[in-house]
């Protein structure tokens, strides 16, 4: 009977140790997650055509700055664009802002 109780106490001690280790790891993970630097989110706005003559020039500037929103005024823009990660393209609305591919295939590509 004593050997059975010793096994039971060892089993309980091991479970408590496992739970303690798990809780310690969870707390460390939470601390590291909280204090890990987050990537900077660019909150830059780029306006076409008031700030940039073409949509692509505004996209390039936003991408170089780490991201941003390219706002395109109403009108038809005759250019081919290449949209890059971190850049949001925002027109004034449906049937108001149009990008035409200049007769050179597709008007846009995303990366």
MMTF fields as JSON, N, C-alpha, C and O atoms, coordinates in Angstrom:
{
  "mmtfVersion": "1.0.0",
  "mmtfProducer": "UNKNOWN",
  "numBonds": 443,
  "numAtoms": 444,
  "numGroups": 111,
  "numChains": 1,
  "numModels": 1,
  "chainsPerModel": [1],
  "groupsPerChain": [111],
  "chainIdList": ["A"],
  "bondAtomList": [4, 2, 8, 6, 12, 10, 16, 14, 20, 18, 24, 22, 28, 26, 32, 30, 36, 34, 40, 38, 44, 42, 48, 46, 52, 50, 56, 54, 60, 58, 64, 62, 68, 66, 72, 70, 76, 74, 80, 78, 84, 82, 88, 86, 92, 90, 96, 94, 100, 98, 104, 102, 108, 106, 112, 110, 116, 114, 120, 118, 124, 122, 128, 126, 132, 130, 136, 134, 140, 138, 144, 142, 148, 146, 152, 150, 156, 154, 160, 158, 164, 162, 168, 166, 172, 170, 176, 174, 180, 178, 184, 182, 188, 186, 192, 190, 196, 194, 200, 198, 204, 202, 208, 206, 212, 210, 216, 214, 220, 218, 224, 222, 228, 226, 232, 230, 236, 234, 240, 238, 244, 242, 248, 246, 252, 250, 256, 254, 260, 258, 264, 262, 268, 266, 272, 270, 276, 274, 280, 278, 284, 282, 288, 286, 292, 290, 296, 294, 300, 298, 304, 302, 308, 306, 312, 310, 316, 314, 320, 318, 324, 322, 328, 326, 332, 330, 336, 334, 340, 338, 344, 342, 348, 346, 352, 350, 356, 354, 360, 358, 364, 362, 368, 366, 372, 370, 376, 374, 380, 378, 384, 382, 388, 386, 392, 390, 396, 394, 400, 398, 404, 402, 408, 406, 412, 410, 416, 414, 420, 418, 424, 422, 428, 426, 432, 430, 436, 434, 440, 438],
  "bondOrderList": [1, 1, 1, 1, 1, 1, 1, 1, 1, 1, 1, 1, 1, 1, 1, 1, 1, 1, 1, 1, 1, 1, 1, 1, 1, 1, 1, 1, 1, 1, 1, 1, 1, 1, 1, 1, 1, 1, 1, 1, 1, 1, 1, 1, 1, 1, 1, 1, 1, 1, 1, 1, 1, 1, 1, 1, 1, 1, 1, 1, 1, 1, 1, 1, 1, 1, 1, 1, 1, 1, 1, 1, 1, 1, 1, 1, 1, 1, 1, 1, 1, 1, 1, 1, 1, 1, 1, 1, 1, 1, 1, 1, 1, 1, 1, 1, 1, 1, 1, 1, 1, 1, 1, 1, 1, 1, 1, 1, 1, 1],
  "groupList": [{"groupName": "UNK", "atomNameList": ["N", "CA", "C", "O"], "elementList": ["N", "C", "C", "O"], "formalChargeList": [0, 0, 0, 0], "bondAtomList": [1, 0, 2, 1, 3, 2], "bondOrderList": [1, 1, 2], "singleLetterCode": "X", "chemCompType": "L-PEPTIDE LINKING"}],
  "groupTypeList": [0, 0, 0, 0, 0, 0, 0, 0, 0, 0, 0, 0, 0, 0, 0, 0, 0, 0, 0, 0, 0, 0, 0, 0, 0, 0, 0, 0, 0, 0, 0, 0, 0, 0, 0, 0, 0, 0, 0, 0, 0, 0, 0, 0, 0, 0, 0, 0, 0, 0, 0, 0, 0, 0, 0, 0, 0, 0, 0, 0, 0, 0, 0, 0, 0, 0, 0, 0, 0, 0, 0, 0, 0, 0, 0, 0, 0, 0, 0, 0, 0, 0, 0, 0, 0, 0, 0, 0, 0, 0, 0, 0, 0, 0, 0, 0, 0, 0, 0, 0, 0, 0, 0, 0, 0, 0, 0, 0, 0, 0, 0],
  "groupIdList": [1, 2, 3, 4, 5, 6, 7, 8, 9, 10, 11, 12, 13, 14, 15, 16, 17, 18, 19, 20, 21, 22, 23, 24, 25, 26, 27, 28, 29, 30, 31, 32, 33, 34, 35, 36, 37, 38, 39, 40, 41, 42, 43, 44, 45, 46, 47, 48, 49, 50, 51, 52, 53, 54, 55, 56, 57, 58, 59, 60, 61, 62, 63, 64, 65, 66, 67, 68, 69, 70, 71, 72, 73, 74, 75, 76, 77, 78, 79, 80, 81, 82, 83, 84, 85, 86, 87, 88, 89, 90, 91, 92, 93, 94, 95, 96, 97, 98, 99, 100, 101, 102, 103, 104, 105, 106, 107, 108, 109, 110, 111],
  "secStructList": [7, 2, 2, 2, 2, 2, 2, 2, 2, 2, 2, 2, 2, 2, 2, 2, 2, 2, 2, 2, 2, 2, 2, 2, 2, 2, 2, 2, 2, 2, 2, 2, 2, 2, 2, 1, 7, 7, 7, 7, 7, 7, 7, 7, 3, 3, 3, 3, 6, 6, 6, 5, 1, 1, 2, 2, 2, 2, 2, 2, 2, 2, 2, 2, 6, 6, 7, 3, 3, 3, 3, 3, 7, 1, 3, 3, 3, 3, 7, 7, 3, 3, 3, 7, 6, 6, 3, 3, 3, 3, 3, 1, 7, 6, 6, 6, 3, 3, 3, 3, 7, 6, 6, 1, 1, 7, 1, 3, 3, 3, 7],
  "xCoordList": [0.811, 0.0, 0.853, 0.491, 1.94, 2.791, 3.389, 3.469, 3.807, 4.387, 3.355, 3.708, 2.099, 1.05, 0.837, 0.64, 0.873, 0.717, 1.912, 1.752, 3.103, 4.288, 4.189, 4.555, 3.7, 3.518, 2.48, 2.665, 1.394, 0.336, 0.861, 0.571, 1.621, 2.166, 3.166, 3.191, 3.993, 4.926, 4.169, 4.55, 3.112, 2.308, 1.662, 1.628, 1.158, 0.546, 1.615, 1.375, 2.778, 3.869, 4.31, 4.591, 4.372, 4.772, 3.729, 4.081, 2.448, 1.39, 1.467, 1.331, 1.685, 1.797, 3.005, 2.932, 4.099, 5.288, 5.018, 5.425, 4.346, 4.015, 3.102, 3.293, 2.122, 1.211, 1.98, 1.751, 2.884, 3.677, 4.562, 4.666, 5.182, 6.037, 5.194, 5.587, 4.031, 3.15, 2.724, 2.753, 2.332, 1.896, 3.051, 2.849, 4.245, 5.413, 5.688, 5.975, 5.601, 5.824, 4.743, 5.036, 3.508, 2.414, 2.628, 2.433, 3.023, 3.278, 4.452, 4.381, 5.513, 6.653, 6.253, 6.67, 5.449, 4.975, 4.159, 4.323, 3.285, 2.458, 3.323, 3.082, 4.318, 5.208, 5.994, 6.093, 6.547, 7.316, 6.436, 6.868, 5.224, 4.307, 3.962, 3.874, 3.769, 3.4, 4.544, 4.315, 5.777, 6.909, 7.662, 8.593, 7.285, 7.928, 7.523, 6.333, 8.491, 8.132, 7.249, 7.515, 6.224, 5.312, 5.827, 6.397, 5.628, 6.062, 5.281, 4.082, 5.972, 5.317, 4.31, 4.61, 3.143, 2.113, 2.094, 1.824, 2.382, 2.404, 0.995, 0.068, 0.844, -0.474, -0.375, -0.91, 0.338, 0.553, -0.543, -0.987, -0.964, -1.941, -1.284, -0.543, -1.555, -0.989, -2.151, -2.998, -2.192, -3.334, -2.929, -1.938, -3.734, -3.537, -4.738, -5.866, -4.573, -3.346, -2.806, -1.832, -3.387, -2.936, -1.503, -0.75, -1.113, 0.25, 1.17, 2.367, 0.602, 1.384, 0.683, -0.541, 1.435, 0.801, 0.205, -0.745, 0.767, 0.256, -0.039, 0.484, -0.879, -1.195, 0.054, 0.325, 0.817, 2.009, 3.045, 3.701, 3.206, 4.179, 3.742, 4.585, 2.447, 1.947, 2.109, 2.463, 1.85, 2.053, 3.514, 3.819, 4.418, 5.855, 6.274, 7.057, 5.758, 6.099, 5.55, 6.231, 4.327, 3.733, 4.506, 4.756, 4.881, 5.641, 7.002, 7.447, 7.664, 8.985, 8.902, 9.866, 7.734, 7.558, 7.071, 6.827, 6.927, 6.482, 4.993, 4.467, 4.307, 2.874, 2.089, 2.603, 0.843, -0.016, -1.233, -1.436, -2.029, -3.252, -3.099, -2.787, -3.322, -3.297, -4.747, -5.543, -5.075, -6.423, -6.418, -5.643, -7.289, -7.33, -8.616, -9.715, -8.464, -9.619, -10.402, -9.92, -11.623, -12.483, -11.812, -11.107, -12.034, -11.475, -11.045, -11.147, -10.561, -10.031, -8.529, -8.031, -7.819, -6.357, -5.852, -6.163, -5.072, -4.557, -3.147, -2.161, -3.074, -1.772, -1.926, -3.021, -0.833, -0.786, -0.171, 0.821, -0.754, -0.231, 0.238, -0.205, 1.137, 1.664, 1.495, 2.26, 0.497, 0.187, 1.069, 1.25, 1.624, 2.573, 2.034, 1.101, 2.644, 2.232, 2.287, 3.219, 1.292, 1.258, 0.638, 0.537, 0.223, -0.356, -1.827, -2.171, -2.674, -4.111, -4.478, -4.095, -5.213, -5.649, -7.123, -7.95, -7.443, -8.792, -9.259, -8.695, -10.291, -10.876, -12.046, -12.453, -12.586, -13.707, -15.032, -15.987, -15.109, -16.336, -16.492, -15.735, -17.505, -17.807, -18.209, -18.931, -17.742, -18.06, -17.623, -18.06, -16.776, -16.28, -14.774, -14.262, -14.077, -12.63, -12.342, -12.73, -11.667, -11.394, -9.911, -9.292, -9.354, -7.976, -8.035, -8.496, -7.568, -7.541, -6.114, -5.174, -5.95, -4.611, -3.882, -2.866, -4.353, -3.637, -3.533, -2.654, -4.431, -4.386, -3.194, -2.851, -2.539, -1.336, -1.595, -0.797, -2.702, -3.016, -3.732, -4.451, -3.544, -4.201, -3.792, -2.656, -4.741, -4.424, -3.746, -3.241, -3.719, -3.094, -2.6, -3.127, -1.581, -1.013, -0.761, -0.459, -0.886, -0.649, 0.554, 0.826, 1.275, 2.427, 2.322, 3.181],
  "yCoordList": [-1.2, 0.0, 1.262, 2.256, 1.23, 2.41, 2.71, 3.871, 1.677, 1.896, 2.521, 3.385, 2.104, 2.672, 4.144, 4.943, 4.518, 5.919, 6.745, 7.893, 6.176, 6.891, 7.166, 8.249, 6.196, 6.39, 7.47, 8.307, 7.459, 8.447, 9.846, 10.787, 9.997, 11.31, 11.799, 12.985, 10.883, 11.256, 11.678, 12.64, 10.966, 11.291, 12.669, 13.447, 12.961, 14.282, 15.369, 16.436, 15.109, 16.088, 16.357, 17.5, 15.322, 15.5, 16.328, 17.214, 16.05, 16.831, 18.297, 19.188, 18.543, 19.931, 20.617, 21.79, 19.898, 20.47, 20.766, 21.813, 19.868, 20.097, 21.304, 22.116, 21.419, 22.567, 23.855, 24.875, 23.809, 25.002, 25.404, 26.587, 24.448, 24.743, 25.311, 26.283, 24.702, 25.204, 26.638, 27.478, 26.932, 28.284, 29.278, 30.398, 28.878, 29.744, 30.037, 31.177, 29.018, 29.22, 30.124, 30.966, 29.952, 30.785, 32.243, 33.137, 32.488, 33.856, 34.46, 35.619, 33.71, 34.213, 34.526, 35.541, 33.66, 33.917, 35.203, 36.003, 35.405, 36.61, 37.858, 38.878, 37.777, 38.92, 39.229, 40.386, 38.197, 38.415, 38.958, 39.818, 38.471, 38.958, 40.421, 41.203, 40.783, 42.163, 43.135, 44.232, 42.739, 43.651, 43.545, 44.315, 42.622, 42.514, 43.702, 43.988, 44.398, 45.558, 45.151, 44.158, 45.907, 45.667, 46.433, 47.515, 45.875, 46.619, 47.916, 47.971, 48.935, 50.238, 50.173, 49.686, 50.658, 50.719, 52.141, 53.094, 52.25, 53.585, 54.125, 53.426, 55.34, 55.928, 57.138, 58.214, 56.902, 57.954, 57.926, 56.86, 59.096, 59.226, 59.891, 60.863, 59.369, 59.87, 60.174, 59.314, 61.389, 61.829, 62.018, 62.677, 61.415, 61.531, 62.296, 61.918, 63.312, 63.875, 65.068, 65.672, 65.439, 66.658, 66.563, 67.531, 65.409, 65.253, 64.513, 64.789, 63.577, 62.755, 62.76, 62.637, 62.9, 63.003, 61.691, 61.694, 60.556, 59.258, 58.378, 58.591, 57.398, 56.443, 55.654, 55.423, 55.238, 54.432, 55.203, 54.621, 56.486, 57.26, 57.348, 57.33, 57.443, 57.465, 56.093, 56.002, 55.023, 53.665, 53.455, 52.915, 53.881, 53.722, 54.483, 53.972, 55.699, 56.498, 55.846, 55.809, 55.335, 54.675, 53.415, 53.156, 52.641, 51.416, 51.732, 51.05, 52.761, 53.152, 53.612, 53.48, 54.16, 54.635, 53.528, 53.779, 52.317, 51.225, 50.974, 50.153, 51.654, 51.43, 52.71, 53.727, 52.653, 53.818, 53.649, 52.6, 54.684, 54.675, 55.668, 56.839, 55.181, 56.032, 56.374, 55.498, 57.65, 58.139, 58.696, 59.596, 58.151, 58.559, 59.342, 58.839, 60.581, 61.438, 60.906, 60.069, 61.415, 61.012, 61.306, 62.305, 60.444, 60.636, 59.32, 58.269, 59.388, 58.214, 58.377, 59.396, 57.373, 57.4, 56.363, 55.177, 56.818, 55.958, 55.521, 56.14, 54.459, 53.922, 52.477, 52.023, 51.783, 50.432, 50.557, 51.263, 49.876, 49.984, 48.636, 47.584, 48.695, 47.522, 47.786, 48.553, 47.159, 47.393, 46.516, 45.333, 47.095, 46.381, 46.197, 46.88, 45.253, 44.955, 46.201, 47.0, 46.354, 47.469, 48.731, 49.741, 48.683, 49.858, 49.572, 48.541, 50.493, 50.387, 51.412, 52.578, 50.977, 51.86, 52.176, 51.271, 53.461, 53.905, 54.929, 56.019, 54.576, 55.514, 56.249, 55.929, 57.231, 58.0, 57.258, 57.635, 56.222, 55.443, 54.701, 54.911, 53.817, 53.06, 54.001, 54.974, 53.705, 54.477, 55.936, 56.765, 56.248, 57.613, 57.66, 58.601, 56.639, 56.545, 55.312, 54.2, 55.513, 54.415, 54.388, 55.427, 53.185, 53.007, 52.224, 51.083, 52.842, 52.199, 51.773, 52.522, 50.578, 50.019, 50.591, 50.031, 51.683, 52.315, 51.411, 51.594, 50.433, 49.521, 48.603, 48.012, 48.463, 47.639, 46.454, 46.171, 45.769, 44.598, 44.988, 45.986, 44.223, 44.437, 45.772, 46.218, 46.411, 47.734, 47.645, 48.654, 46.475, 46.411, 45.03, 44.018, 45.007, 43.787, 44.014, 45.128, 42.958, 43.059, 42.231, 41.183, 42.726, 41.999, 42.021, 41.47],
  "zCoordList": [0.0, 0.0, 0.0, -0.629, 0.675, 0.75, -0.622, -1.022, -1.339, -2.657, -3.6, -4.402, -3.521, -4.348, -4.043, -4.959, -2.763, -2.375, -2.821, -3.236, -2.74, -3.195, -4.695, -5.15, -5.461, -6.89, -7.152, -8.036, -6.394, -6.55, -6.243, -6.983, -5.173, -4.815, -5.867, -6.197, -6.395, -7.449, -8.708, -9.374, -9.024, -10.203, -10.059, -11.012, -8.875, -8.623, -8.697, -9.26, -8.139, -8.173, -9.606, -9.966, -10.416, -11.82, -12.557, -13.335, -12.323, -12.97, -12.565, -13.403, -11.276, -10.804, -11.444, -11.808, -11.578, -12.204, -13.679, -14.181, -14.368, -15.78, -15.94, -16.845, -15.073, -15.129, -14.844, -15.494, -13.878, -13.552, -14.732, -15.057, -15.356, -16.515, -17.649, -18.296, -17.889, -18.941, -18.652, -19.552, -17.422, -17.06, -17.205, -17.674, -16.811, -16.952, -18.427, -18.792, -19.267, -20.695, -21.291, -22.139, -20.854, -21.343, -20.958, -21.782, -19.729, -19.267, -20.041, -20.45, -20.247, -21.02, -22.453, -23.011, -23.045, -24.411, -24.468, -25.389, -23.493, -23.47, -23.293, -23.938, -22.431, -22.214, -23.486, -23.893, -24.108, -25.338, -26.455, -27.222, -26.554, -27.577, -27.341, -28.287, -26.099, -25.778, -26.058, -26.569, -25.725, -25.845, -27.169, -27.402, -28.03, -29.328, -30.186, -30.318, -30.769, -31.594, -32.761, -33.439, -32.983, -34.099, -35.317, -35.174, -36.519, -37.701, -37.824, -37.548, -38.235, -38.388, -39.526, -40.617, -39.258, -40.29, -40.806, -40.075, -42.06, -42.65, -42.725, -43.136, -42.336, -42.413, -43.339, -43.073, -44.441, -45.427, -46.487, -46.913, -46.897, -47.963, -49.16, -49.011, -50.336, -51.582, -52.522, -52.766, -53.047, -53.853, -55.316, -55.63, -56.201, -57.648, -58.195, -57.879, -58.968, -59.52, -58.749, -59.197, -57.61, -56.929, -56.399, -56.498, -55.837, -55.321, -56.303, -56.369, -57.06, -57.99, -59.345, -59.405, -60.426, -61.748, -62.242, -63.026, -61.779, -62.223, -61.014, -59.92, -61.24, -60.171, -59.808, -58.63, -60.819, -60.549, -59.743, -58.879, -60.001, -59.208, -57.75, -56.854, -57.502, -56.121, -55.468, -54.293, -56.229, -55.707, -55.34, -54.276, -56.217, -55.947, -54.692, -53.892, -54.516, -53.333, -52.066, -51.041, -52.133, -50.966, -50.604, -49.427, -51.596, -51.351, -50.748, -49.824, -51.264, -50.744, -49.297, -48.543, -48.9, -47.528, -46.599, -45.418, -47.109, -46.268, -46.348, -45.596, -47.234, -47.411, -47.282, -46.816, -47.695, -47.608, -48.492, -49.103, -48.55, -49.34, -50.482, -50.268, -51.697, -52.874, -53.203, -53.543, -53.099, -53.394, -54.812, -55.135, -55.652, -57.052, -57.291, -57.059, -57.758, -58.033, -59.225, -59.988, -59.363, -60.469, -61.8, -61.946, -62.751, -64.08, -64.676, -64.043, -65.905, -66.587, -66.686, -67.164, -66.235, -66.203, -67.201, -67.088, -68.176, -69.231, -68.866, -69.268, -68.107, -67.704, -67.252, -66.918, -67.249, -66.698, -65.311, -65.13, -64.337, -62.972, -62.468, -62.929, -61.518, -60.826, -59.342, -58.758, -58.722, -57.305, -56.435, -56.723, -55.36, -54.513, -53.102, -52.68, -52.378, -50.998, -50.123, -50.218, -49.282, -48.35, -48.917, -48.22, -50.174, -50.821, -51.114, -51.692, -50.71, -50.958, -52.013, -51.918, -53.009, -54.089, -53.859, -53.753, -53.783, -53.454, -54.479, -54.576, -55.246, -56.201, -55.566, -54.449, -56.272, -55.73, -55.808, -55.129, -56.611, -56.667, -57.983, -58.931, -58.019, -59.235, -60.354, -60.136, -61.537, -62.746, -62.657, -63.455, -61.703, -61.546, -61.791, -62.396, -61.316, -61.495, -62.343, -61.986, -63.452, -64.383, -64.719, -64.95, -64.743, -65.183, -66.489, -66.52, -67.554, -68.865, -69.143, -68.876, -69.677, -69.91, -71.093, -71.505, -71.66, -72.773, -73.987, -74.829, -74.082, -75.22, -75.191, -76.214, -74.031, -73.912, -72.988, -72.095, -73.201, -72.374, -71.104, -71.069, -70.089, -68.806, -68.206, -68.369, -67.503, -66.945, -65.586, -65.093, -64.971, -63.665, -63.298, -63.759, -62.463, -61.914, -60.434, -60.005, -59.669, -58.217, -57.834, -58.419, -56.829, -56.287, -54.785, -54.098]
}
